[in-house]
Amino acid sequence: MRVYVSDEAHSSIDKGMDILGLGLENLVKIQTDKCFKIKTKVLEEKIKKDLKNGYSPIGIIGIAGTTNTGSVDPLNKLGEIAKKYKLWYMIDAAYGGPAAKINKKLFYGIEKADSLLINPHKWFFVPFEVACVMVKNKKNLKNTFNLVPEYLTGGVEKNEREDLMNYSIQLSKDFKALKVWMTIKVYGTSILKNAIINDIQMANYAYGIVMRSKEFYPIHKPELSIFCFQYIPRKKHINKNLINKKIISLIEKDGRIFLAGTIINKENVLRINCTNHRRKKKDIDFLFLVLKQIGEKAESLLS
Ligand SMILES: Cc1ncc(COP(=O)(O)O)c(C=O)c1O
């Protein structure tokens, strides 16, 4: 059995494979291109090779907004490959999903998914925590999870009895959908949409600053609200990785701003994710003002 995903996949996919006992060795990680999108040619070659070697490919996972850079895989092409080889097509849109209506070109083919993951507690501004899986064919979900204990058999033969317990692992569960519904009801879709548009603009504004600066270097051009970049040490003998790692720890001590670092192509980078409806250009200006000061401090500490 084989499931395919890009090497930019979130660690929860590895965890899921492991917990379900499917075996981590059956999760095949496919290389990404310079924009951090899955290489579809490599994927198809791998599927063909696996078929030849007697493995059973069962699914492809596309990522609509990677955790590191917010990159969106070529969703339509992945859908075509999934169809060609009769594979289940799942899209991890946990973070990026809410932007699908804003940049239709980028998310082209998202509707081809058999199942789609969206976490409304991420970019849909819903309070923690609510993850949501949408499945195209409801029957598939019921066939997987339908298990009625004896004490709940009353009325199961009636067509109108539709128990949500038959659509997921949990039997008893709270009403998580309420907060998603209330978020839409209270704010309305246009406020949510504008907040997402603003977030993407903020990431691009940060990109513009980095492009014009001498102190920073962009790792990519943001597609969504995430942007990764590096501080470039002025003193040539200072290691770029070391200083970017140092900057993250100094940011925490400094306390004026907060951002996370990550590792991309084995290099330590600085990463911002602008998912905050209150964020304005002046906040991004302030971020880089502080980052320059912290960068200089890191340089003097590492000299
Ligand atoms: C693309 C993607 N998938 C899955 C997850 C896991 O989501 P959670 O942390 O809400 O379980 C994340 C979290 O950052 C993510 O970015």
The ligand as an ORCA input file, in Angstrom:
! r2SCAN-3c Opt
* xyz 0 1
  C      -1.055     22.202      6.244
  C      -1.344     21.746      7.651
  N      -1.941     20.555      7.867
  C      -2.221     20.108      9.098
  C      -1.901     20.848     10.210
  C      -2.242     20.319     11.589
  O      -3.217     21.119     12.145
  P      -3.475     21.170     13.744
  O      -2.220     21.725     14.338
  O      -4.603     22.096     13.883
  O      -3.755     19.777     14.157
  C      -1.250     22.072     10.062
  C      -0.865     22.885     11.238
  O      -0.165     23.848     11.165
  C      -0.983     22.543      8.743
  O      -0.381     23.722      8.545
*
